[in-house]
Every structure is written in structure tokens, then in C-alpha cells.
Amino acid sequence: MVRILVAVDGSELALDAVRYALKLVSEGLRADLVLGHVEEEASLLELATQGADAVAQASIEASKHLMRPAERLVRDAGLECEIEVALGAASSTICDMAERLECDFIVIGARGVGGVRGAFLGSVSQDVVHRSNVPVMVVRHAEQEVDDESESEAELDAE
């Protein structure tokens, strides 16, 4: 059976990735879903002023809160999923998570920033595509396609 890591960060874009993975399963793909979330590591200041235990507990609570909508989507579809939370830099930790959990591919939402702007602004999804040793499916938010078309038309009008 295929194992899919779906990257979840609490955003609507991440929920689009979950919906797309669910669509693949509903269309016949036999797969186990793993919802993965990456929390940034605490700063030295946070650790010094709050204490390691308090920071760790806050991170766990924040992760659970961010994962609830994604987990609810999976459960509402009548499926089970694994939940995985890790600390670190988002893109490299997502890739490490996929390898460690023996996932066959990653599904991740895209912010919709491509080309030159994407190079300047950076993008977790772009970085995951470049770093990953397993295939990565990038899911764009439906509204972005309309926004991108409008933006292109506006750029043409400006010329």
C-alpha cells in the first residue's frame, strides 16, 4: 500500500493538499495517509525565559491545534491517518519525515508564488521539491489560478 505524507501547517493551502490526497484515495488509490506538521525550534531567548518544558508543551499544543482541521477532513471522509509532528526547518524536516516514515510521496500545498517572485520570497513547497528523495505533488489553491490569470492580464494591460 502507498504511504502519502501530507504536509500540514494550519493554512487553507495545506487543507487543499489534504483534500487532494483524499480525492486520490476516493478515486481508488490504496493509500495510508500521514499528516505531518513541522514546528520551528524555540529560540534561545524563549528557552531561557520560558524554560524548555514550557516551550515544548506550548509547541505540542500549537501543533495539535493546527492539525485538527486536517485530521477532521480525513476522519469525515471515513479514513484513518497517522499524525506526525517534528521540530526543525520546515522543508528539510518534511523531507526527513517522509524518508523516516517510508512514505512513497509527499503532497504539499503551494502558496502560488512562482518564477522570479518565488525565487526572492522563497517557498517551502519549492524547497521540498528540490530536497526530497521521493516524488512531491504540489497542490495549488483554486483561487490562486484565478488570481494568477488576473495578475497576468493586469501586467499585459500595464504594458
C-alpha positions, 0 to 999 in steps of 0.5 A: 500500500502507498504511504502519502505524507501530507504536509500540514501547517494550519493554512487553507493551502495545506487543507487543499493538499489534504483534500487532494490526497483524499480525492486520490484515495476516493478515486481508488488509490490504496493509500495510508495517509500521514499528516505531518506538521513541522514546528520551528525550534524555540529560540534561545531567548524563549528557552531561557525565559520560558524554560524548555518544558514550557516551550515544548508543551506550548509547541505540542499544543500549537501543533495539535491545534493546527492539525485538527482541521486536517485530521477532521477532513480525513476522519469525515471522509471515513479514513484513518491517518497517522499524525506526525509532528517534528521540530526543525526547518520546515522543508528539510524536516518534511523531507526527513519525515517522509524518508523516516516514515517510508512514505512513497510521496509527499503532497504539499500545498503551494502558496502560488508564488512562482518564477522570479517572485518565488525565487526572492520570497522563497517557498517551502513547497519549492524547497521540498521539491528540490530536497526530497528523495521521493516524488512531491505533488504540489497542490495549488489553491483554486483561487490562486489560478484565478488570481494568477490569470488576473495578475497576468492580464493586469501586467499585459494591460500595464504594458 
